[in-house]
Every structure is written in structure tokens, then in C-alpha cells.
Amino acid sequence: MFKKKRAKKVSTNRHLISKINPKSPITEQYRTIRTNLQFASVDKPLETMLVTSPGPAEGKSSTVANLATVFAQQGKKVLVIDADMRKPTLHYTFQLDNRNGLSSVLVGETDLKAAIEQSGVDNLELLTCGPIPPNPSELLGSKAMAKLIEDAKQNYDLVMFDTPPVLAVTDAQILANSCDGTVLVVRSKQTENEAAEKAHELLKHAKAKVLGVVLNDRVQKKGSYYYYYQ
């Protein structure tokens, strides 16, 4: 008889600093990214945004969570969708159940409204991955996904997607063409230049509008500091 493993709890502290410490210098940097994204999409309202990375462990999921939080703190009604249906993390970050989610909606087991979860942050709601399907790429490129995006846009100011790494699978490329903008997340001293360039090239080939690149874990030089208002 096998013992059932307990679900491993993941601390939200390192993921949601923008919620836990809104006056921190790191949170202020997320606000700066928010402002830059708004300027980058000045000609057209940014209603849907995809966040991805060249490879794994580069910080895309924590970037999505914190960016969504600062957008919500600005007063926008935000929905974050975990479209990484291979290694989802949104439910860990926000300590949610993952029995229903994106995959459940796409196969018709539930509707979008019923699958939405509360985040604990005002104006921010979540759609977790749901049960991991055998065909993530096909689901993301389906008519059901296109309908879900249109439905979400009717109820939220901004819909954000966390997707798998670009160089690993085609999921991000499939979805990027349906979003108003894409953000590429890279990690200092980990992401190789060639990988970043290849990821950017693949996104452009998929007709994605790349709004910018977020550099994670850059070492702060001595003597540098941040200003922020109390």
C-alpha cells in the first residue's frame, strides 16, 4: 500500500513581493516595467499580453504574478491565465486548487466564469491550468481558446498569459499571435545571448508583437540605489 504524498506548499514570498512589500525597490521596478509596457502600446490599448522566456527557470511565472499585481493595484481589472499546460505554477504561487482550470474550460467540462479563482489581491483574478492535457499545443490553437480570449476581454481590462518557454515547445508561438503584446523574460548570467536571440526570432516569425525584455537577477552595483516615494 502506497502512502499518498502531501502536496508540497510553495512559499509566495519570493513570488509576490509586489503584494507583500509594495514599497520595496523591487516592486518599484515592476511598476517601471508596467509604465514602459503602457508606453510601448500607446497606439493600441493593451488588452492581452503573453509572458514567456527562452528556457526554463528564468523567472517568467514570478514576473507574470508581480506584473499582474501592480497592474491590479493601478485599478485595472486583471485576469492571469496559466497557459503553461506542461509545468503549471500559478496555483502554487497563489495557493489554489488546480482541479479545474484552463484545460477544463477548453474541453467543455466547465465554463470560464465557474473556473475563475480569486487571488487575494483586489482587481486580480486567476485561471489556473487545470488538469494537464495530452495535447497542450492543439488546445491553445483551438477555436475554443480563441473564444475564451474574446470572452475574457469582455470582462477584464487586461488578460495576461503565462506560457511555456519558447525554445522548448511551440505553445508560446501559437498563442502570441492572438495577443496584443509579448514580453520575453531572461535571467542574468543564465540566459545565453544566442538563446535570447533565437527566442526573439521565433516570436517575430509567429507575428508576435514583442513589447520588450525583462532582465531578472541583475546584480546591483555598489553605489547604485533606487528612489521611491513613501
Secondary structure by P-SEA (a helix, b strand, c coil): cccccccbbbbcccccccccccccaaaaaaaaaaaaaaaaaccccccbbbbbcccccccaaaaaaaaaaaaaaaccbbbbbccccccccccccccccccccaaaaaaccccccccccccccccbbbbccccccccaaaaaacaaaaaaaaaaaacccbbbbbbcccccccccccccccccbbbbbbbcccccaaaaaaaaaaaaaacccccccccccccccccccccccc
